[in-house]
């Protein structure tokens, strides 16, 4: 809900490239596949674990 309120859509959060699936992290949404805690969400970035995804 926090990500949606910050302007993130389902494609950017959960999207997966149809031809490769989740095999490449750079072709996946931000929440696929990291099993890490999301600490903070803004309109520009999300803190996942110790990393920041833009």
N, C-alpha and C positions, 0 to 999 in steps of 0.2 A: 504494500500500500504506500509506503514511504517513497519507493522508487517511482511508482505511477504518479504520485503527487508532485515529484520533482521533474516530471516530463519524460521519463524513460518509458518506451513502449515494449510490448512483448517480444518483438523481433530483436531489439537490442539486448534484452535480458536473457531470452531463452532460445533465440534463433540458432539454427544449425544449417550449414550449407547442404543442400539436397544431394549433391553428387559425392561429397566426402564424409558427411555425417560429422561426428565430433572428434575425428582423428586428428584434426589440426585446431589447436586452441585459437589461432588468429582468425578462423572462419566460424567461430561460435559466438553466441551471445555471452554477456559477462558472467552469467551464473551457470554456464555449462563449460566444463565439468567440475570446477573447483569445489571441493567439499570443505570450504573454509567459511568462517563466520564473516558476515557483512557487518562492518562497524559503523559506516556512515555513508549516506547517499545525498548527493547534491545534483543539480541540473547538469553540471559539467563532469563530475567524476564520482566514483564509488570506491570506498576503501574496503578491500576484501583481504582478510588475513593481514599481512604486513605490506601488501602491495596496493597501489592505486591504479584503477582502470579508468581510462578516459573515453 
